[in-house]
């Protein structure tokens, strides 16, 4: 499995692996932990454009998204020249 290393039961792991392969490589390059990746997937966020449709508050409220994940997302977006409000 790629950087999207999820430790779940076999069926759910296979489903999440497929979804991770569809995730934007820019998001995967931010080094998010598995819970943060699952939080994004639970919100159907697969691309940076999907992410920008949500406020930081909404993403922070997703189960598994912590302070470090939010910080890495903000830094990743800044590197892309994007502001997340």
MOJOTA-V654259 format. One record per backbone hydrogen bond with DSSP energy under -0.5 kcal/mol. NH is the residue of the N-H (numbers start at 1). CO is the residue of the C=O. E is the energy in kcal/mol with one decimal. If there is no record, write none. Layout:
BEGIN
{{NH,CO,E} {NH,CO,E}}
END
This chain:
BEGIN
{{5,3,-1.9} {6,4,-1.0} {8,6,-0.8} {13,9,-3.2} {14,10,-2.4} {15,11,-2.1} {16,12,-2.7} {17,13,-2.6} {18,14,-2.0} {19,15,-2.1} {20,16,-2.8} {21,17,-2.0} {22,18,-0.9} {23,20,-1.0} {24,46,-3.6} {27,24,-0.9} {28,24,-1.8} {29,25,-1.8} {30,27,-1.6} {31,28,-1.3} {37,33,-2.3} {38,34,-2.8} {39,35,-2.0} {40,36,-2.1} {41,37,-2.6} {42,38,-2.4} {43,39,-0.9} {43,40,-0.8} {44,41,-1.8} {45,40,-2.5} {46,44,-0.7} {51,47,-2.2} {52,48,-2.2} {53,50,-1.4} {54,51,-1.9} {59,55,-2.1} {60,56,-2.6} {61,57,-1.4} {62,59,-1.3} {65,62,-2.1} {66,64,-0.7} {70,66,-2.3} {71,67,-2.4} {72,68,-2.6} {73,69,-2.2} {74,70,-2.6} {75,71,-2.5} {76,72,-2.5} {77,73,-2.6} {78,74,-2.2} {79,75,-2.2} {80,76,-1.1} {81,78,-1.6} {82,77,-3.0} {85,83,-0.7}}
END
